[in-house]
Each structure stands twice: as structure tokens, then as C-alpha cells.
Amino acid sequence: MDNTLQPLKIPHTHLEDVLAIFFGTLLVSFGITLLKQAGALTGGTAGIAFLMGYLGKIPFGLAFFLINLPFYWLAIGRMGMAFTLKTFSAVALVSLFTQLHPLFIHFSDLDPFYATLFGNVMMGIGFIVLFRHQASLGGINILALWLQDRYGIRAGQLQMAVDICVVLASLFAVSHEMLAASIAGAVVLNLIIAMNHRPGRYFV
């Protein structure tokens, strides 16, 4: 007889999910605000939204919300309705918060490289909070989480590859210095995800 004690799986309450999505998106959106102030970029759907803002003068929040719309069909079919609703809420909150932060805070003296790295650290922590409560920020996040659950491909590794490709494609939009800072930031963000989001590591 196996007498090994197994950890109990204690599900998150609805209130815990709501608070986690609120705080997680608050962290991610503030990290995005730092990147915008620095004139940096990031990967994934957020990176595309940054490009649309830099080149087409489209507000980041609007671009980010619209870009994510096509990915919800995959979330519904593969990840379930609860995950999709949480993700839709998270995307909407990030879109909203990125428009609200500049109304309350503005950095007059900000080192671009430091802001890019620290912004990505905040985003990485926010992503982990969302992932732990079965939510994401759409786009590549949905694809990465689905591939991890279905085929065991690490979400952080896939996102790192995609994010670096997006940042490199942004060469014509930013200086070489900010491109280097953006790539370093993308690596930091995805290392945080890769180290902290693995199948079977957590029980709730």
C-alpha cells in the first residue's frame, strides 16, 4: 500500500480569481506603460499593438483589444469557456489600464534600458498570476498555453522564440539601442515564465 501523502487540490474561489485577474493585469499594464515611456517594444500581440501605435498612431489599448479577438475561438474550443471569459476580461482590463496609467503618472527622467528590463519583470510576474488562475492575455499566450497542455511544449520557450521574432521585425521602428533593450527585456520576461509555469509543479 502506498502511504505517500498526496497534496490536496484546493480550487481558487471566484473572489480569488477576480482579485488575481485585477492585480495581474494591473502589473502587466504598468509594465507596458514603462515600456511605452521608454520607447521600447515587446513580443507577441502586445508587440504588434506597440508597432501599430508607433507607426499608425493607434492607441495601444484599442489595438491590443482588437488584435486579440481572432484568438478567442481557439480558447473556446481548446481551453474552455471559463478560461476564455477570464482571458477576455484580462485583455479588456489591460487595454483599459494602459490608457488610465498615463493619466496618473508620468516619468520625466527615465533610463530607457532600466525601464525596459523592469517593465518586463513586472509583466512576467503579472503573467504568472494570471496563468495560476487559468487566464492569459490572449494571442500567443493562448497558443503557448494550449501547446503546453496538449503537447508538453513549455509556454515560456515558445513565447521566447515568437517574441524575439516580433522584436526583430520591429527593427525599422526603433533605434538599435532600444531594439537591444527590447530583446533583453523579452528574454527576462520569458525566463520568468519558463521558471515559474511548468505542468505539474503546482496543485491549484
N, C-alpha and C positions, 0 to 999 in steps of 0.2 A: 504493500500500500504506500502511495506517495503522500507523505505528510507535509510536503512543502507548502507553506502558506502562500496563497496567491493574492496579490493586491486587489482590493475591491475597486470596481469601476463605478465611480460616483459621477453621474452626469451633471453638467452645469445647469443651473436653474435659468429660467428665461431672463430674470433680472441680471444675473451674471453675464449672460450673453449680450444683453443690451448695453450694460456698462462697459464690457470689454470692447465691443464694436465702437462705442463712443470714444473711449480713451485710445484705442488702437488707431482709429482714423485721425484723432487729434494729433498724435505723434507723427504719423505719416505726413499729414498735411503741413505740419510745421517744418518737417524736414524738407518737403517740397518748396516751401516758402524760402528757406535758406538757400536752396539751390537756385531759385529764381533770382533772389537778391544778388547771388554771386555770378549769375550769368552762365551757370553750368547746365549740364544735361544729365539725364539718367536713362535707363533702358526700358524695354517693354512698352506697354501702351502709354505710360506716363512720358516716356521719351518721345513718342510720336506727338503727344499733346504739347510737349515743350517746343518741338520743331514747328508745329502749327502756330504756336504763339510767337516764336521768334521771327518766323518768315511771313506768316499770314496775319499777324496781329489778332489772332483769335484768342479770347480769354482761356486760360488753362482749364479752369473748371468746366466750361462748356465743352471744350474739345475732349477732355478726359471722359466726361459723361457719355458723349456721343460715340466715341471710338469703342467703348466697351459694349454697346448694345448688341452687336452681332454675336458676341461670345456667350450670351445667356442661354442660347439653345443647347450648347454643349453642356453647360452647367445643369440645366433641367434634365436632360437625357441621361447624363453620366453621374452627376453628383447629387441629384435630388432637389426637390422643391425647397426644403428648408435651407440648404446651402445656397441656393440661388437667391432666395429672398434676403438672406444675410449679406450676401455679396453685393446685391443691388443696393441695399441700404448703405453698405460701407462705401461703395463707389459714389453714391449720392452725397454722403457726408464729406468725403474728401473733396469732391467738387465744390461743395458749399464752403467748407473751412478754408480752402486755398484762396477763396475770394474774400473771406472775412478777416483772416490774419493781417493782411496789409493795412486794414482799417485801424488796427490797434497797436501795431508795432512796425517800426522801420529802422533799419540799421544804416547809420550814416558813415560808419567806419567798420568795414568788414573784410577780413582777409579771405579772398576767394577760395584758396586751397583748403584752409581750415573749415570754412563754411560748407564746402562740398563734402569733405570727409565726415564732419559732424552731422550734417544733414542726412547723409546715408546711414549713419549709425542709428539715428532716430527712426528713420524709415524702416530699417531692418528690425528693430525692436517692435515697432508697430505692426509689422507683418507677422511676427511670431505670435503676438497677442491675438491677431485676427485668425491665424491658422489654428491656434489652440482652441478656438471657439467655432471651428468649422465655417470660416468665412475667408474671403480673399478680396483682392481688389480687381478682379476680373481679368480679361485679356490673357496675357501669358501666364498669370498666376493660376487661372482656371486650368489651362492646358498643362502646366507643370504639375499641379496637384493631382489632376486626373491621371497623368502618365505615372506619377509616383505610386498612386493607389493601385493602378491597373497592372503596371509592368515593373514596379520597383525602381524606376529611374529617379534618382534624387532630385527633388524640386530645385534645390539651390544650384546644382551643377547645370541643369538645363537652363535656368534663368540666367546664370552667369554667361553661358555661351550666347544666348539670344541678346542679352543686354549689351555685351561688348560689341556685337554686330550692329545694334542700333546706334550706339555711341559713335562707332567708326563711320557709320553712314552720315553722321552729323558733322563731319569734318568741315563742310562748307559753311556751317552756321556759327561756329565758334572759333576762337583762336587755338593755336596748338597747345598753349599752356592750359587753357580751360578744358581742352579735349583730354589732356593727360590727367588732369584733376578729376574729370568725369569718369574716366576709365578706372582710376584708383578707387573712386567712391563706389562704383558698381561692384568692384571686387570685394570691398569691405562689406557692402550690403549683403551680397550673396554668400560670403563666408559666414556671416551671422546666421543666415537662414540654413545653410548646409550643416552647421554645427548644432543647431538647436531644433531642427524639424526633421526627425527621422522616424520612419514607420516602426511602431512597437516600442519606442522609447518612453512614451507617456501612456497613461491608462485612462485619462479623462481629457 
